[in-house]
Amino acid sequence: MKYIVLLGLVLAVTLAQVPIPERPTGILYREAPLAKLRMDIYEDLLCGDCKNFDPPFKQFLNTTYNDRPITDYIEVYFHPFILPLHINAFTMTQLSPYIWDLNHDGEVNAAFNEWAFEHQLEFKGPEGLAMSQYDVMDKTCHDTADKFGYTEEQCLEVLKNGTYEQEIHKAQKYGTWYKVYTTPGVFLNGVMIEDYPDTAEKWTRFMNRYLR
C-alpha cells in the first residue's frame, strides 16, 4: 500500500508541474467566421510523414466552398507534438509560440513549419545527433533570422532563456492526454482520422461530407 501511496504522490507532483490545458493549445491557421468544423493537427518539425502531409493539406486549405475560402468554415489549429527520437525538434519548436506572440498570424507560423520541414535533414540523422542543443539553437537562429519577425540575437535570447519551454511541455502533455500517439495526428471535431486523405482533391471530397 505504501508504494501505491508513494506512486500517487509522485504522479500528483508531476501533473502539478505542467498542468493539462483546459482546451487545446495550438496555433489557429486562419480566422473561421462561419466555422462548422474544427480540425486539430499535431506535427513534429522533424517528422518525415508530417513533411509529406503538409503540402496537399495546405493546398486543400487554399480551396473554396460556396465561393468562400474553405477556411471560413473550418477552424484549423496546428499543435506541436514531438516524437521522443527527435530531440532537436524540442528546441526548434520553442520558436513556434514565440512567432505567434510576435505576429498573431497563423500563416507566419505555418511558414516556419514549412521551413523546418524543408531543412529536416540538417537537424536529424547522423548530422543532427552530433549536434548539441546549443548547436541547434545557433543554427536555427542564424538560418531563420529576419524571416519570421525576430533577429538572430532575439531568437538566441528566447531559446537560451527557455522562455517558451513550458509552453511546449504543456502542448506535449495535452497531446498525450488526448491519445495522440503518432505524427501527423489529425483530428476532426475531436475524433482522430486514422486514414487521412493524401491529396487536396481527396481532402475536398472527404470534408464536403461534413460541411453539407
C-alpha positions in Angstrom: 0.0 0.0 0.0 2.8 2.4 0.9 4.2 2.0 -2.7 0.8 2.8 -4.2 0.6 6.0 -2.0 4.1 7.0 -3.0 3.3 6.5 -6.7 0.2 8.6 -6.3 2.2 11.4 -4.7 4.8 11.3 -7.4 2.1 11.4 -10.1 0.4 14.3 -8.4 3.6 16.3 -8.2 4.4 15.6 -11.8 0.9 16.7 -13.0 1.1 19.8 -10.9 4.3 20.9 -12.5 2.8 21.2 -16.0 -1.0 21.4 -15.9 -3.1 19.9 -18.7 -4.7 22.8 -20.6 -8.4 23.1 -20.2 -8.8 23.4 -24.0 -6.3 22.7 -26.9 -3.3 24.9 -27.2 -2.3 25.4 -30.7 -2.0 28.0 -33.5 -5.1 29.0 -35.4 -4.2 28.9 -39.1 -6.8 31.4 -40.3 -9.9 33.0 -38.7 -13.0 31.0 -39.5 -16.0 33.3 -39.3 -18.5 30.7 -40.4 -16.9 27.7 -38.6 -18.8 24.5 -38.8 -15.9 22.1 -38.1 -12.7 22.1 -36.1 -9.5 20.4 -37.1 -6.5 19.8 -34.8 -3.3 18.8 -36.5 -0.4 17.6 -34.3 3.0 17.8 -36.1 6.7 17.2 -35.3 9.0 19.5 -37.2 11.4 16.6 -37.9 8.8 14.1 -38.8 9.1 12.9 -42.4 5.4 11.9 -42.6 4.5 15.5 -41.5 6.6 16.9 -44.3 4.7 14.7 -46.8 1.3 15.5 -45.2 1.8 19.3 -45.2 1.7 20.3 -49.0 -1.6 18.5 -50.0 -3.3 19.6 -46.8 -2.2 23.2 -47.3 -3.4 23.0 -51.0 -6.8 21.9 -49.6 -6.9 24.8 -47.2 -6.5 27.2 -50.1 -9.6 25.9 -51.9 -13.1 27.3 -51.7 -16.6 26.2 -50.6 -19.7 28.1 -51.6 -17.5 30.7 -53.3 -15.7 31.4 -50.0 -12.4 30.2 -48.6 -12.8 26.7 -47.1 -11.1 28.0 -44.0 -14.1 30.3 -43.4 -15.9 27.1 -42.5 -13.2 25.0 -40.8 -11.1 26.1 -37.8 -7.7 24.6 -38.2 -5.3 24.5 -35.3 -1.7 23.3 -35.5 -0.1 21.8 -32.4 3.4 20.7 -31.7 3.8 17.0 -30.7 7.4 15.9 -30.6 8.3 12.2 -31.0 10.9 11.0 -28.5 13.6 10.3 -31.1 13.6 13.9 -32.4 15.4 15.7 -29.5 16.4 18.7 -31.7 12.7 19.3 -32.5 12.0 20.3 -28.9 14.5 23.2 -29.1 13.3 24.3 -32.6 9.6 24.1 -31.7 10.1 26.6 -28.9 10.1 29.3 -31.6 6.5 28.5 -32.6 4.8 30.2 -29.6 7.3 33.0 -29.9 6.5 33.6 -33.5 2.8 33.6 -32.6 3.3 36.2 -29.9 5.3 38.4 -32.4 2.9 38.2 -35.3 -0.5 36.7 -34.2 -0.7 35.2 -37.7 -1.1 31.5 -38.2 0.2 31.7 -41.7 3.5 33.0 -40.5 3.7 30.1 -38.1 2.8 27.8 -41.0 5.7 29.3 -43.0 8.1 28.5 -40.1 6.9 24.9 -40.1 7.4 24.7 -43.8 11.0 26.0 -43.3 11.7 23.3 -40.7 10.3 20.6 -43.0 12.5 21.8 -45.9 15.6 21.6 -43.6 14.8 18.5 -41.7 17.9 16.6 -42.8 20.1 19.2 -41.3 18.8 18.5 -37.9 18.3 14.8 -37.8 20.1 11.6 -38.7 23.9 11.4 -38.0 24.4 15.1 -38.6 21.6 16.0 -36.2 22.6 13.5 -33.5 26.1 15.1 -33.5 24.7 18.5 -32.6 24.4 19.8 -29.1 21.3 21.8 -28.2 23.4 24.9 -28.3 24.4 24.0 -31.9 20.7 23.6 -32.7 19.9 27.0 -31.2 22.8 28.7 -33.1 21.9 27.1 -36.4 18.1 27.6 -36.1 18.5 31.3 -35.1 21.2 32.0 -37.8 19.2 30.4 -40.6 15.8 31.9 -39.7 16.8 35.4 -38.6 14.7 38.1 -40.1 12.3 35.6 -41.7 9.6 35.4 -39.1 9.8 38.7 -37.1 12.9 38.3 -35.0 16.6 38.9 -35.2 19.3 36.3 -34.6 20.1 37.8 -31.3 16.4 37.9 -30.2 16.0 34.3 -31.2 19.0 33.2 -29.2 17.9 35.0 -26.2 14.5 33.3 -26.3 15.9 29.8 -26.8 18.8 30.1 -24.3 16.5 31.5 -21.6 14.0 28.7 -22.2 11.2 31.4 -22.4 8.7 29.0 -24.1 9.9 25.7 -22.7 6.9 25.2 -20.5 4.5 26.0 -23.5 5.9 23.1 -25.4 5.7 20.8 -22.3 2.0 21.8 -22.0 1.3 21.1 -25.6 3.1 17.7 -25.3 1.0 16.8 -22.3 -2.2 17.9 -24.0 -1.5 15.7 -27.0 -0.7 12.7 -24.8 -3.8 13.3 -22.8 -5.9 13.2 -26.0 -4.1 10.0 -27.0 -2.0 11.4 -29.8 0.5 8.6 -30.5 2.0 9.5 -33.9 2.5 12.4 -36.2 0.8 13.8 -38.0 -2.1 13.4 -35.7 -5.2 14.6 -37.5 -8.4 15.2 -35.5 -11.8 16.3 -36.8 -14.1 17.6 -34.0 -12.0 15.8 -31.5 -12.1 12.4 -33.3 -8.8 11.1 -34.8 -8.8 10.4 -38.5 -6.6 7.3 -38.8 -6.6 7.1 -42.6 -6.4 10.7 -43.7 -6.5 11.8 -47.4 -3.2 12.2 -49.2 -4.2 14.7 -51.9 -6.0 18.0 -51.9 -8.8 16.5 -54.1 -9.3 13.7 -51.6 -9.4 16.2 -48.8 -12.1 18.1 -50.6 -14.3 15.1 -51.1 -13.7 13.9 -47.5 -14.6 17.2 -45.9 -17.5 18.2 -48.1 -19.5 15.3 -46.5 -19.2 17.1 -43.1 -19.9 20.6 -44.4 -23.2 19.9 -46.1 
